[in-house]
Amino acid sequence: MELHARTIFERELAGEVISLDDPDYPQIYAIIRRAIHLTSELNAMLVDDNE
């Protein structure tokens, strides 16, 4: 039987609590930072059509 080491993403999707001390945490953190950046860009593009 072959053992398959789950990635941090698989573990996170399975509901496992991911510690900030996890050696793979920087992979998740990079995605979080990208999401924050994209959200900021999208919010800056919002135009209120009522004005």
Order of alpha helices (4+ residues) and beta strands (2+ residues): alpha-alpha
